[in-house]
Amino acid sequence: MIVVPQFADRCVAVLGLGRSGIVAARALKGGGARVWAWDDNEAARSVAEAAGLPLKDLLLCDWRQPEALVLSPGIPLTHPAPHAVVERARAANCPVLGDIELLSGTQPDASYVGITGTNGKSTTTALLGHIFKTAGVAVEVGGNLGTPALGLEPLGSEGTYVLELSSYQLDLVHEAVFDIAVLINISPDHLDRHGGLEGYVAAKRRIFRGQTPDMTAVVGVDDERSRQIYRGLRDRGHRRVVPISGHASVADGIYVDGTVLMDAMSGRTTPVLDLNGIQTLPGQHNAQNAAAAYAAAKAAGIAVEAILRGIRSYPGLAHRQELIAVVGGVSYVNDSKATNGEAAARALACYENVYWIAGGLAKEGGLEAVEPFFPRIRHAFLIGEAAMDFRRGLSGHVPSTLSGDLGTAVAQARESAVRDGLENAVVLLSPACASFDQFTNFETRGDEFRRLVEGLRGEWGGER
């Protein structure tokens, strides 16, 4: 864990005591700050208190004392309305910060790579971190993915932090600057938290704030909103801007032609790697992720052969098209991270005969992005709050069953796939929804799917 000394002997309020909030409070306390920790949830407060963190009701405290409010990214900053504690802090002219800002201030000599996008940022972050590690570069990987920023290890001038950044985290970034900033794509998501699409795009664009001419922006150009950001950055000319694409050629960038990764960064186009045989990076969306990771690694000075060695040996990421098992000729794939229609569509595009488990807490856009892939779905098994709405959306196109819960859905999907006996059958958990109606988070949902499939493998026998 990193200790934050900047607030030694000063008061700092911390709101939100989940994983990142607890770590931030401990890091501040370890650096000598007087920490006032609070969470609206009583159970979270009890955990913090057991960890030795002092609690203070931030709605009732004297706001003349805290010199900063460290806000967990899950707590509303602006929309649909600022949290009442945020309003109290602003009224007292108390700056509202996130843990990324604290990391940057505490480890100023390290290099920073920030990665964002609606879809693919976790895979790109994990892949890039793996490339750095296999190349022998000192690296710490975390942020929105895995380890919270202040839970990482301290790094000196030879080290690099590779950080996945959500739009919520970017809203809390004010002074931190990324030596390499990566935007993969943008599609509508979290609109309620940003006051609409314009606010969401603005949050994503913040990853490029403060970059200087010696820094690099890597920008996906496969969607119009990202293309507009790319053109704006390129035309202003304040930094090096590298375009990347999963399917179309781009000048002076990185792209994928069919399944071949192409390097045109130096002005001459060179085929560098066929992605077809890399099972941990299936589908066109992962072609875009591979292009982004390659571009960022090359911008960081890693040799091409080392980059390719890292891509080839990438082990994959849990809950992102993770093959759990092949049981009786049926593959079971955990894509629980697909919490919106765009992400689910990317998974459906990779398989031919899909027994699709979907549903949960619906997001903006519903099934619209999935519609082109209806012909690949043999049957849909629907769970959670969105089940009835999804069934109406599938009506006349895809047969569906209201399964209700994940356990029932897995059993029904298994029965249907075995009965049909189709080649290359896949039971795919790719919910196109958030998990919070039935699970704590997408990881818990994916872990439950894994447990259920392991039960099938124990019963029927299977590979992997």
Stockholm file with secondary structure:
# STOCKHOLM 1.0

chainA/1-464         MIVVPQFADRCVAVLGLGRSGIVAARALKGGGARVWAWDDNEAARSVAEAAGLPLKDLLLCDWRQPEALVLSPGIPLTHPAPHAVVERARAANCPVLGDIELLSGTQPDASYVGITGTNGKSTTTALLGHIFKTAGVAVEVGGNLGTPALGLEPLGSEGTYVLELSSYQLDLVHEAVFDIAVLINISPDHLDRHGGLEGYVAAKRRIFRGQTPDMTAVVGVDDERSRQIYRGLRDRGHRRVVPISGHASVADGIYVDGTVLMDAMSGRTTPVLDLNGIQTLPGQHNAQNAAAAYAAAKAAGIAVEAILRGIRSYPGLAHRQELIAVVGGVSYVNDSKATNGEAAARALACYENVYWIAGGLAKEGGLEAVEPFFPRIRHAFLIGEAAMDFRRGLSGHVPSTLSGDLGTAVAQARESAVRDGLENAVVLLSPACASFDQFTNFETRGDEFRRLVEGLRGEWGGER
#=GR chainA/1-464 SS CCCCCTTTTSEEEEECCSHHHHHHHHHHHHTTCEEEEECSSHHHHHHHHHTTCCBCCTTTSCTTSCSCEEECTTSCSSSSCCCHHHHHHHHTTCCEECHHHHHHHHCTTSEEEEEECSSSHHHHHHHHHHHHHHTTCCEEEEETSSSCGGGSCCCCTTCEEEEECCHHHHHTCSSCCCSEEEECCCCSCSHHHHTSHHHHHHHHHGGGTTCCTTSEEEEECSSHHHHHHHHHHHHHTSSEEEEEESSSCCTTSEEEETTEEEECTTSSCEEEEEGGGCTTSCHHHHHHHHHHHHHHHHHTTCCHHHHHHHHHTCCCCTTSSEEEEEETTEEEEECTTCCSHHHHHHHHTTCSEEEEEEESEECTTTTGGGGGGGGGEEEEEEESTTHHHHHHHHTTTSCEEEEESHHHHHHHHHHHHHHHCCTTEEEEECCSEESTTTSSSHHHHHHHHHHHHHHHHHHHCCBC
#=GC SS_cons         CCCCCTTTTSEEEEECCSHHHHHHHHHHHHTTCEEEEECSSHHHHHHHHHTTCCBCCTTTSCTTSCSCEEECTTSCSSSSCCCHHHHHHHHTTCCEECHHHHHHHHCTTSEEEEEECSSSHHHHHHHHHHHHHHTTCCEEEEETSSSCGGGSCCCCTTCEEEEECCHHHHHTCSSCCCSEEEECCCCSCSHHHHTSHHHHHHHHHGGGTTCCTTSEEEEECSSHHHHHHHHHHHHHTSSEEEEEESSSCCTTSEEEETTEEEECTTSSCEEEEEGGGCTTSCHHHHHHHHHHHHHHHHHTTCCHHHHHHHHHTCCCCTTSSEEEEEETTEEEEECTTCCSHHHHHHHHTTCSEEEEEEESEECTTTTGGGGGGGGGEEEEEEESTTHHHHHHHHTTTSCEEEEESHHHHHHHHHHHHHHHCCTTEEEEECCSEESTTTSSSHHHHHHHHHHHHHHHHHHHCCBC
//
